Amino acid sequence: NNLYLLSLHSRIIIETETESIFLVRGENLLNCCQGQTLSLLPLGLPAHGVSSEGLKWELNNATLNTHFKSISNICLKEMVSIKINQGELICCLNRM
């Protein structure tokens, strides 16, 4: 239910002791630390045209779905760019 609420209210952030979980759609700039772990998971339908900059394993016009997710990627910069042409993703950003 909490993940569903994220899709309705994109400004909600779920905070735990170990991570921040939030929705990303469209173009996003994320503040992070070098070495921080970031995962991108599709919410419901596939997300198409996903591209990233500032991650160890870059995405270039990828489709994230039940068969392909971006899990445990590593932030290489203090600012990471994520662009999604269609759909939405849940971002799990681990705390350092």
Secondary structure, DSSP 8 states (H G I E B T S, - for coil): -HHHHHHH-TT-EEE-SSEEEEEE-SEEEEE--TT-EEEEEE-SS-EEEEEEESBSS--SSEEESSS--EEEEEB-SSEEEEEEEES-EEEEEE--
